[in-house]
Amino acid sequence: MILSLGSCQLFSVQEESEVLASVNTHQLYKSDLVAALPSQITKNDSAIFAQSFIEKWATDKILIDRAKLNLPKTQQSYFDSLAKDYRDELLKKAYLNAVVEKQAKAQIDSIEIANYYEQNKLNFKLNESLLQIRYIVLKQDIQGFKTIKKAFIRFDESDKRQLANQSLEFKSLYLNDSTWVRSIDIEKELKPYIENFDLELFNRKGFVEKNIKDTFVLIYLKNKLSRNDQAPLSYIKPTIRQILLNKKKLQVSQQIQQELKNDAIQNNEFKIYE
């Protein structure tokens, strides 16, 4: 094998007929190498890559030829059938997924999710605690602290807008207290600001203020659910949607396959010979 690649030629459009290397009846074209080159590779690295690529290609082809020459034909036929079966399965799966996904998703609505939740409540127990919480972490010397604290506790619509508009002044901020979040995630967020952090902090509902060094931490715990409590629908909704989607996919897939078979029979494409 002779490799003669100019760095400029390497990145130019190559003709299929330009052969870089050959092993027995196999040929490696320059276009194959160009297609395999990583993007933004340097000229020096491209030469190293080319050398390695060609040597690996040659080794693979030599091994394959030796295997075809020495392995029993029955074993080779078995491998061929495995490859064909695998390819066929990929084709079927890709086609069905493309058709099924859209139809199944369209059939799932909020009412169906709510009904499934009501019928299977006992199956949806929490394995971790959840919180409905809001918090602000801010410097002690921030201007208008009393106003910020008052807005944080009262938290009406105008307060929410005010705090959101001041968000860049805070070290950290979370105001979406209508959404259930994992207590472990809130712990990770607040631990850097609270010395000797204790999860007992989340045991009492209402307002808590922590003053640590040069930092104020304002916390308002709206609600809490513990491990083994009933999982709320809003939290478990994505899981239920996926469960229903998987069921719908199976139903739609079976339906589509039956329809395809019926169409093939009707159009004389599928025949059974006795």
C-alpha positions in Angstrom: 0.0 0.0 0.0 1.3 3.4 -0.9 -0.1 6.5 0.7 0.5 9.8 -1.0 -1.8 12.5 0.4 -1.1 16.2 0.1 -2.8 18.1 2.9 -4.7 20.3 0.4 -5.8 17.3 -1.7 -7.0 15.6 1.4 -9.8 18.1 1.9 -10.8 18.6 -1.7 -13.6 16.8 -3.5 -12.4 13.3 -4.4 -13.4 11.1 -7.3 -14.7 7.6 -6.6 -12.1 6.1 -9.0 -9.1 7.4 -7.0 -7.9 4.3 -5.0 -5.8 4.7 -1.9 -5.3 1.1 -1.0 -6.4 -2.4 -2.0 -6.6 -5.8 -0.3 -7.3 -8.7 -2.7 -10.6 -7.6 -4.4 -11.3 -4.8 -1.9 -10.5 -1.2 -2.7 -10.4 1.9 -0.4 -11.2 5.1 -2.2 -10.0 8.5 -1.2 -13.6 9.7 -0.9 -14.1 7.1 1.9 -11.2 8.6 3.8 -12.4 12.1 3.3 -15.9 11.1 4.6 -14.3 9.6 7.8 -12.1 12.6 8.6 -13.2 14.4 11.9 -14.3 18.0 11.5 -11.8 20.7 12.2 -8.8 18.3 12.2 -5.4 19.9 11.7 -3.2 19.1 8.7 -0.6 17.2 10.8 -3.3 15.2 12.6 -5.0 14.4 9.3 -1.9 12.6 8.0 -1.8 10.5 11.2 -5.5 9.8 11.0 -5.2 8.8 7.4 -2.3 6.3 8.1 -4.3 4.7 11.0 -7.5 4.6 9.0 -6.0 2.8 6.1 -4.1 0.3 8.3 -7.3 -0.5 10.2 -9.3 -0.9 7.0 -6.7 -3.2 5.5 -6.5 -5.3 8.7 -10.3 -5.7 8.8 -10.4 -6.8 5.1 -7.6 -9.3 5.6 -9.4 -10.8 8.6 -12.7 -11.0 6.8 -11.1 -12.7 3.8 -9.3 -15.2 6.0 -12.5 -15.9 7.9 -14.4 -16.5 4.7 -11.7 -18.9 3.6 -11.3 -20.9 6.8 -14.6 -20.9 8.6 -17.2 -23.6 7.8 -19.8 -22.6 5.2 -22.6 -23.6 7.6 -21.3 -21.1 10.2 -20.9 -18.4 7.6 -24.5 -19.0 6.4 -25.7 -18.8 10.0 -24.0 -15.4 10.4 -25.5 -14.2 7.1 -29.0 -15.1 8.3 -28.4 -13.3 11.7 -27.3 -10.2 9.9 -30.3 -10.3 7.6 -32.7 -10.9 10.5 -31.2 -8.0 12.4 -31.4 -5.7 9.4 -35.1 -6.7 8.9 -35.9 -6.1 12.5 -34.3 -2.6 12.3 -36.3 -1.8 9.2 -39.6 -3.0 10.7 -39.0 -1.1 14.0 -38.0 2.1 12.3 -41.0 2.1 10.1 -43.5 1.2 12.8 -42.0 3.7 15.2 -42.4 6.5 12.6 -46.0 5.6 12.0 -47.0 4.7 15.6 -45.4 7.6 17.5 -47.5 10.3 16.0 -50.8 8.4 16.2 -50.3 7.2 19.8 -49.3 10.7 21.1 -52.4 12.2 19.5 -54.6 9.8 21.4 -53.4 10.7 24.9 -55.1 13.6 26.7 -55.2 15.1 30.2 -58.6 13.4 31.0 -57.1 9.9 30.2 -54.1 10.7 32.3 -56.3 11.8 35.3 -58.5 8.7 35.0 -55.5 6.4 34.9 -54.1 8.2 38.0 -57.4 7.8 39.9 -57.7 4.1 39.0 -54.1 3.3 40.0 -53.4 5.7 43.0 -52.1 2.9 45.2 -49.3 2.3 42.7 -48.0 5.8 42.9 -46.2 6.2 46.2 -43.2 8.5 46.6 -39.8 7.1 47.1 -38.4 10.6 48.2 -39.8 13.7 49.8 -41.2 16.6 47.7 -41.5 20.2 48.4 -43.6 23.2 47.2 -41.1 25.9 48.2 -39.6 29.2 47.2 -36.4 30.8 48.4 -34.1 33.8 47.8 -30.4 34.0 48.7 -29.1 37.6 48.8 -26.3 39.7 50.3 -26.9 41.4 53.6 -25.9 44.8 52.3 -28.5 44.7 49.4 -30.6 47.8 49.2 -34.3 47.6 50.0 -34.0 44.3 52.0 -37.2 45.0 54.1 -39.2 45.6 50.9 -37.8 42.4 49.3 -38.6 40.4 52.5 -42.1 41.7 52.6 -42.7 40.9 49.0 -41.3 37.4 49.4 -43.6 36.6 52.3 -46.8 38.2 50.9 -46.1 37.0 47.4 -49.0 38.4 45.5 -48.9 39.0 41.7 -47.2 42.4 42.0 -44.7 40.9 44.5 -43.8 38.1 42.1 -43.1 40.6 39.3 -41.0 42.8 41.6 -38.9 39.8 42.7 -38.5 38.5 39.2 -37.4 41.9 38.0 -34.7 42.0 40.8 -33.5 38.5 40.1 -30.1 39.6 38.9 -29.4 41.2 42.3 -29.8 37.9 44.1 -27.2 35.1 44.6 -29.8 32.4 44.0 -33.6 32.4 43.4 -36.5 30.0 43.1 -40.0 31.3 43.1 -42.1 28.5 41.5 -43.8 27.3 44.6 -46.7 25.8 42.8 -44.5 23.0 41.4 -43.4 20.0 43.4 -39.6 19.6 43.5 -37.4 17.0 45.2 -36.1 18.1 48.6 -32.7 16.7 47.7 -32.5 19.2 44.8 -33.3 22.1 47.0 -30.8 20.9 49.6 -28.1 21.0 46.9 -29.0 24.5 46.0 -29.1 25.9 49.6 -26.2 23.9 51.2 -23.5 26.3 49.9 -25.2 29.2 51.7 -26.3 27.5 55.0 -23.7 26.2 57.5 -24.5 22.8 59.1 -27.4 22.4 56.8 -30.2 20.2 58.3 -33.1 18.7 56.5 -35.2 19.6 59.6 -35.4 23.0 58.0 -38.1 21.5 55.7 -40.2 20.1 58.5 -42.2 23.3 59.3 -44.4 25.1 56.8 -44.2 28.8 56.5 -41.4 31.4 56.5 -37.8 30.8 57.7 -35.0 33.3 57.6 -31.3 32.3 57.9 -28.5 34.8 58.5 -25.1 33.3 57.6 -22.0 35.5 57.5 -22.7 38.1 54.7 -25.7 36.3 53.4 -29.5 36.2 54.0 -31.5 33.1 53.0 -35.2 33.6 52.8 -37.3 30.3 52.6 -41.0 29.8 52.4 -42.2 26.2 52.6 -45.7 26.0 51.2 -46.2 22.3 51.4 -44.3 19.0 51.8 -44.9 15.3 50.9 -42.8 12.6 52.5 -41.5 9.2 51.3 -44.4 6.7 50.8 -47.0 9.5 50.6 -49.4 9.6 47.7 -47.6 11.1 44.6 -49.4 14.2 43.3 -50.8 14.0 39.8 -48.8 17.1 38.6 -45.6 15.3 39.6 -46.3 11.9 38.3 -48.0 13.1 35.1 -45.0 12.5 32.8 -44.6 9.0 34.1 -48.3 8.2 33.5 -48.1 9.8 30.0 -45.2 7.4 29.2 -47.1 4.4 30.5 -50.1 5.2 28.4 -48.0 6.0 25.4 -46.3 2.6 25.6 -49.7 0.9 25.8 -51.0 3.0 22.9 -47.9 2.2 20.8 -48.5 -1.5 21.2 -52.2 -1.2 20.3 -51.5 1.1 17.3 -48.6 -1.1 16.2 -50.8 -4.2 16.2 -53.6 -2.4 14.4 -51.3 -1.0 11.7 -49.8 -4.4 11.1 -53.2 -6.0 10.7 -54.3 -3.2 8.4 -51.2 -3.6 6.2 -51.8 -7.3 6.0 -55.4 -6.8 5.0 -54.5 -4.2 2.4 -51.9 -6.6 1.0 -54.5 -9.4 0.7 -57.0 -7.1 -0.9 -54.5 -5.8 -3.4 -53.3 -9.4 -4.3 -49.8 -8.6 -2.8 -50.1 -11.3 -0.1 -51.1 -14.9 -1.2 -51.0 -18.2 0.6 -50.4 -21.2 -1.6 -51.8 -24.6 -0.6 
